[in-house]
Amino acid sequence: MNWDLLLIDCRAATMAESGAPYGAIEDAAIAVAGGRIAWIGPRRDIPLGTAKETVKLNGRWVTPGLIDCHTHLVYGGDRAAEFELRLKGATYEEIAKAGGGIASTVKATRAASLDDLVAASALRLASLMGEGVTTIEIKSGYGLDLENERKQLRAARRLGEAGLVTVRTTCLAAHALPPEFSGDNEGYIARVCEEILPAIAGEGLADAVDAFCEKIAFTPAQTRRVFETAKKLGLPVKLHAEQLSDQGGTQLAAEFGALSCDHLEYVSDEGVAAMARADTVAVLLPGAFYALRETKLPPIDAFRKAGVPIAISTDHNPGTSPTLSLLLMLSMGTTFFRLTPEEVLLGATRHAAQALGLQASHGQLKTGMAADLAIWSVERPAELSYWFGGNPCAGSIKNGSWVKRCA
Ligand SMILES: [Zn+2]
C-alpha cells in the first residue's frame, strides 16, 4: 500500500463507538492517502506499505479535527464599546440610543465590503484553527436583506476556499427584524420566504437554514413558514430555540427533522422527547451562557436519558459570545453544565459533525473518513477541557495536508 502520510508513536482518541473511552487506541498508527484516513489501528497491526512522509508524534494524542458547529463569525465591526458602556452602568435604552445592540452589527455588516468581511473574519477564524478546528459552520443573519445576507454567505464561503478548513454555511435571515421592517415581523418573514431564501438557495450559498424562535425574535408560526420554505428548497433546518423562554420551537424543529436545536436552556420534557425521536442534536453554547450570566441550565440529564446527542460550540458572535476559543467552551461545558470531558470532546467532534449533517465523513478517526486531525501535547484527552486559557494543540491536518505542522 502507498500512503501520503503515516503517523506513528501516537495515541488516538478516535471518538468512534468502540467500547473504549474516547474510542481510544494506545500506540496507534494512522495512514493517510488521497485526503482520507486509509488505515487506523494499533501500530502492531499495520499492513505492509510505504509512506511518502512518516512522522513520529512522541506519544502525543490525535483526535478528529475539532468542529465548531454554530458560529456567527462573519460580521462588520464589534461591540466592545457597548460592552464597556454597559459595564460603566449604561442602561439598555442608553445603549440602544448610542446605536448599540444587534442593530449596530447589522449597520456595520451592511457597510462593510465583501473583502472587509473576509479580512476581519479570517483573523477570528485563524484563532479557532490554531486550536485544531478543521470544520466550522458560519451563519448569516446580520445582513437581513438579500444583498447583505448574500454578501455574508459569500464571505463565509470564501474563508473555506483555500481548503484549510471546511466551511458550512447557514442562512439565518430570520435572526432579527431589520430596521426598515420595524413593527412588521410578518412582512419581513414574507420577504425571507419569498425573496431571500429562494435566491440564496438558487445560488448555492447555504447548506442549511436557521431561525431565531423567541419572544424577542420570531414566533413559532413565523418559524414554521421559514422551515416550510427551506423544505421546499431542499435545505435542512436548525433552530435557535428556548434560549430565554420555552416557545415550543424545539418540537417544531423536530417535526421538520432539524439537524440541531441550539441553546435550549428552557427546553421542556416534550421538547427533549421530540428531539430524541428526530435524532436532532442539542447544541449547547456555554459562551453565551457565560456572557449573559445565565443561571438556568440546559437539562443535561434529560438529554442523556433520552439519548439526545450533545454538541458544544462557540456561538461566536459580537454581542453575546465574542469568544475565539472552542477549547474554552469545552472547559465551560464541564464547569457550567457538568458534562464529562469525554462528552464535551464528543460535542466538538462526532456530535458536532452530526449537527452539520457531516457524520458520514467527519468527526471521527475511522478508515475512509476525511483525514482531518488535531494533534495535542497532552497526556490524556481530559486535558482538552481541564486546562483553560491555554492551547495544547501541537499540529493539525486538513484533508491529509498539514495546516499546522508539529514542531
Ligand atoms: Zn447563535
Residues whose N, C-alpha, C, O or C-beta is under 5 A from the ligand:
A	BS01	ZN	D315
